[in-house]
Amino acid sequence: MHKPATILSIANELNVTPATVSRALQNHPSISYSTKQSVLKVANKLNYKRNKVASSLRSGKTFMIGVIIPSADTSFFGSVVHGIEKCANAKGYNVLLYQCNETHEHEIKGIETLLAAQVDGILVSVAKDTSDYTFYDDLIKKKKVTLVFFDRANDNLGISSVVIDDYKGAYVATEHLIKNGINTLHMFQVRSM
């Protein structure tokens, strides 16, 4: 079995320093185009794969975002997760998903799991039975992680959130129908047979 290719093995093959290889792989402007091409060619030949753990130790970032959803059973959360992944991937981030099954206990366990994975931030849609927000208060005070609520939130915590104003949406939709001359009473009529 072959040992995995490293920056050092690429450097040895090209007779350059590991720092030069590292900079070339990061497309650093101080490295010439020809050196970058040589490094990439050897990296491909040796099947080099970037060590994400080592990179995250150097940068202090894991490039992972944690997402906690109440349930994967609904198409709503499926489409939300799809949108999160599309945006995150476009910016070089990966997504770790945790389903809390609408329980506060699993929600806390999910956050602890994501913190242990050292995610760079967490998006949370709060479980239906969550009424005690002490855990979130502690997270904010300790500044353990960047936190954003979505869909379900608690305005009293001062945590950034992305929510839909259902009341305003219904109001605007009804107003639109009325302005366009549609009798909104027909929307609510029940026809008996």
C-alpha positions in Angstrom: 0.0 0.0 0.0 1.3 3.4 -0.9 1.8 6.1 1.6 -0.4 9.1 0.8 1.4 11.9 -1.1 2.4 14.9 1.0 3.7 18.4 0.4 7.1 17.0 1.3 7.0 14.2 -1.3 6.0 16.7 -4.0 8.8 19.1 -2.8 11.4 16.2 -2.9 10.4 15.2 -6.5 10.7 18.8 -7.7 13.7 19.7 -5.6 12.0 22.7 -4.1 11.1 23.6 -0.5 7.8 22.4 1.1 6.9 26.1 1.6 7.1 26.6 -2.2 4.8 23.6 -2.8 2.4 24.8 -0.2 2.2 28.3 -1.7 1.9 27.0 -5.2 -1.0 24.8 -4.1 -2.7 27.8 -2.6 -2.1 29.8 -5.8 0.0 32.4 -3.9 1.0 35.4 -6.1 4.7 35.1 -5.1 5.0 31.7 -6.9 5.6 31.8 -10.7 3.1 30.3 -13.1 5.5 27.7 -14.3 6.3 26.5 -10.7 2.6 26.3 -10.0 2.0 24.2 -13.1 4.9 21.9 -12.2 3.6 21.5 -8.6 0.1 20.7 -9.8 1.4 18.2 -12.4 3.4 16.3 -9.8 0.5 16.6 -7.2 -1.8 15.0 -9.7 0.7 12.3 -10.7 1.2 11.4 -7.0 -2.6 11.6 -6.3 -2.0 14.3 -3.7 -5.0 15.1 -1.5 -5.0 18.1 0.8 -5.0 17.2 4.5 -8.1 19.1 5.7 -7.3 18.5 9.4 -3.8 20.0 9.0 -5.2 22.9 7.0 -7.8 23.6 9.6 -5.2 23.6 12.4 -3.2 26.2 10.5 -6.1 28.4 9.5 -8.2 27.9 12.6 -11.2 27.1 10.3 -12.7 23.8 9.4 -14.8 25.2 6.5 -17.8 23.3 7.9 -21.2 24.7 8.9 -23.5 22.8 11.2 -27.2 22.7 10.5 -29.8 21.6 13.0 -33.3 20.9 11.6 -36.4 19.6 13.5 -37.2 16.9 11.0 -36.0 15.6 7.7 -39.6 14.4 7.0 -40.8 17.7 5.5 -40.1 19.0 2.1 -39.7 22.4 3.6 -36.5 21.5 5.5 -35.3 19.5 2.6 -35.4 22.5 0.3 -33.9 24.7 3.1 -30.9 22.3 3.5 -30.5 22.2 -0.3 -30.2 26.0 -0.4 -27.8 26.0 2.6 -25.6 23.4 0.9 -25.6 25.2 -2.5 -24.6 28.5 -0.9 -22.0 26.9 1.5 -20.4 24.7 -1.3 -20.1 27.7 -3.6 -18.0 29.4 -0.8 -15.8 26.3 -0.1 -17.8 25.1 2.9 -19.2 21.7 3.7 -22.4 21.1 5.7 -22.9 18.8 8.7 -26.6 18.0 9.2 -28.2 17.1 12.5 -31.9 16.2 12.9 -33.2 16.8 16.4 -36.6 15.2 15.9 -38.5 18.1 17.5 -36.9 17.6 20.9 -35.0 20.2 22.9 -32.8 17.4 24.4 -31.7 16.2 20.9 -31.2 19.9 19.9 -28.7 20.4 22.6 -27.0 17.1 21.8 -26.8 18.2 18.2 -25.2 21.5 19.1 -22.7 19.7 21.4 -21.9 17.3 18.6 -21.3 20.1 16.1 -19.2 22.0 18.5 -17.1 18.9 19.1 -16.6 18.7 15.3 -15.4 22.4 15.5 -17.8 23.7 12.9 -17.2 27.4 12.0 -20.9 28.3 12.5 -24.3 26.7 13.3 -27.7 27.3 11.7 -30.6 26.2 13.9 -34.3 25.8 13.4 -35.5 25.4 17.0 -37.5 22.3 18.0 -41.2 22.7 18.8 -40.7 21.7 22.4 -37.9 24.1 23.1 -38.9 26.6 25.7 -35.7 26.9 27.8 -33.1 29.0 25.9 -30.5 29.0 28.7 -28.2 26.8 26.6 -28.2 29.4 23.8 -27.6 32.2 26.2 -24.5 30.4 27.5 -23.3 29.8 24.0 -23.6 33.5 23.2 -21.9 34.6 26.4 -19.0 32.2 25.9 -18.7 33.1 22.2 -18.2 29.5 21.4 -19.6 29.7 17.8 -21.4 31.9 15.4 -25.1 31.0 15.6 -28.0 31.9 13.3 -31.6 30.8 13.8 -33.8 30.1 10.8 -37.5 29.5 10.4 -38.1 29.3 14.1 -36.4 31.8 16.4 -36.5 33.6 19.7 -36.3 37.3 19.3 -35.4 37.9 23.0 -31.9 36.3 22.6 -30.4 38.8 20.2 -29.3 36.0 17.9 -29.4 36.7 14.2 -32.3 35.0 12.5 -33.9 34.4 9.1 -37.7 34.0 9.4 -40.7 34.4 7.3 -43.4 36.8 8.5 -46.5 34.7 7.8 -48.9 37.4 8.9 -47.4 40.0 6.6 -47.2 37.5 3.7 -50.9 36.6 4.1 -51.7 40.4 4.3 -49.8 41.2 1.2 -51.3 38.3 -0.8 -54.8 39.3 0.2 -54.1 43.0 -0.6 -52.8 42.0 -4.0 -56.0 40.0 -4.8 -58.2 42.9 -3.7 -56.3 45.4 -5.8 -56.7 43.2 -8.8 -60.5 43.1 -8.5 -60.7 39.6 -7.2 -63.5 39.0 -4.7 -61.6 37.4 -1.8 -64.8 36.1 -0.3 -64.8 33.4 -3.0 -61.5 32.1 -1.6 -63.3 31.2 1.6 -66.6 29.9 0.4 -67.4 26.2 1.0 -69.7 24.7 -1.6 -72.2 22.2 -0.4 -73.2 19.3 -2.7 
